Amino acid sequence: MQDRISTERLTLRPIDPARDVDAFHALCADLETTRMVGSFPHPFCRFHAEARIFLMNAQAAVMPARTFAIDAGRGLIGTIGASLGADGWGVGYMMSPQGRGRGLMTEALSELLAWIDARPDAGPVSACVFTDNAASARVLEKAGFTRSPDVSRGWSMARLAYHPTWTYRRAHCAAPIVAAEAAFA
């Protein structure tokens, strides 16, 4: 499994418990960030950050799931991840306030989708967003996802409430044929 994905501006890499815990804690302690992510409580203490990093790295070792640190050259500014379930892949992400509005999440999601599409277990991809998270919805739409017409309810640990959600789906995209494979086609 590929551990690092590099783009022009970003590196997607494993979250390093020693190097990233402070930045990950700051990201997850920001209420404006965690209220848009269902599974993160608020307040979010350093112990939560340490435990969550341990669990994400443990998952990557034993199942088709991976959470990457989004690094723009100065350390973790966000996270993006994917996990394989019965209905295909699910993706989720969050970006620090300093990284927002610069197209970084769109770039990171594009690379994560290429990573999924290159895997032998590639398949459809879905994501859920709270209906008040227009920025996340735009990222998914730019990546070729289509919004389901139905509105569901999702639990937000940071809000301590249910909130309406949209589900976005993207059909499986076959990985591009590399030159060596094309020679034998």
N, C-alpha and C positions, 0 to 999 in steps of 0.2 A: 504494500500500500504506500502510495506516495506521501511522504512526510512534509514536503515543501512545495509550494506553488508560487512562482514568481511572476509578477506582471511588471509593467513599466514603472508603476508607482508603489506597488505593494508586495509584501511577502505574506502568504498564508502559511503558517507554521504551527507545530504543536504548542500548546500553552505550557510554558515552563513554570513549575511551581515556585522556584526560587526567584526567577527574574520578573515574572508577570503578576504575582499575587497583589502587589500594591495597586497597579493600574487596573487589574480586574476588579478588585474591591471598589475602587473609585467609580468605575463604570457601573457596577451593580448597585452601588449605594446612591446613585443619582435617581431620584424618584421619577423624573421625566423619562428616563430610559426604562426603568423596570416596570412602570405602569403600562408600557406597551408590550411587555413580555409576560406571558401568563404564569410562568413557573418560578419567578423570582420574588421573594418577599421584600417588604420594606418595613422597617429598616433592615439593611443587609450588612452584617458585621464581618469582620476579617475572618472569623472562623467559618462563616458561610462560604466565603471566597476560597479558602483553603480546601474545604470539603468538596465544593463543586468542581474545582480543578482536579482533585484526586479522582472523583467519579467520572469526569469526562475523559481523562486519560486512561482510566481502567476500562471504560466502555470501548475505547479505540483498540485496546489490546485483545478483546474477546468477541466483538460483534461488529457487524457492518455499520458502524457509526463513527463519526469523526467530528470534532470541534476544533477549528483552527483559530489561532490568534490572528487578527488582522494587524499587520505591522507596516507602517508607512516610513520606516527608517529610524524611528525614535522610540520604539517600544509599542506595546499593545494599545491600540486605539478602538478596538472592537473585536467581536467574535462572530464567526459564522460556522454553521455546522449542518450536517446531514445524517439521517439515520434511516435504515431500511426497515419498513414495516410490511404488513400483509398487503397493503394497497399500493406499494411502491415507496419511493423515497419522500421523506419530509425534510424541509429545510427551515432553519431559523437563524436569526442574526440580530445583532444590536451594535450600535455605533455610539461612541462617546460624543458629547456635544462639540468637541474640537474637530471631529472628523466629518461632521454632517455638512450637507450642502455642497460637497465637492465632487460628487460622483464616485466616491470610493466604494460605497456599498454596491453600486451597480457593477463596478469593475470586479469586486470580490465575488459577487454572486455569479457573474459570467464564468469566472474561473472554476468556482465550485461546481457549476452545472457541467462544464467540460470534464471535470474530474469524475462526476457521476456517470456521464455518458461514455467514458472510456472504460468503465468497469464491466466485467462480465455479467454482473447482476444489475446492470443499468435498467431503468424502467421509468414509468411516469413519476413526476415530482409534484408535490403539493406544499402549500404553506397557508397558514391562517394568520390574519391580521385583525386587530381591533378596528372597527369602522372609523374611529377617530384618529387613525394612524395613516394619514394620506401619503406621507413620504414613503412609508414601507409599501403601500399599494402601488405607488409609481415605480419603485424599484422592480417589483414583480412584473408589472406590465411591460416595462422596458426590456425585461428578460424573456418575454414571450409567453408569460402566464396569462390565463384567461380566468376572470372572476366568475364564480358560480352565481346564479341569480338569487340563490337562497341566502338569507341571513341567519346565522346560528348565534348561540350564546357561548362564550368562553369565560372561564374563571381567571381572574387576575389576582394573584397573591398580593401584589403591591397595592391594588385598589381595595382588596378584601370584598370583592363584589363580582357578579357576573356582568359581562359587557357584550354588546353585539359584535360579532366577527364575520368577516368575509373569508371564504375559502378560495384560493387560487390554485389552478392546476396547469401543468405543462405536460403535453404528451412526450413520450420517449423520443429523443433525437438520437439517431445512430451516430456514433463517433465517426469523424472524418477518416477516410482511407488514407493511410500514410503511404509514402512513395514506394516502399518495399512491398507492401501488400498490393498496390496498384499494378506492379510489374507482373504479378502472377494472376491478375484478374482476367 
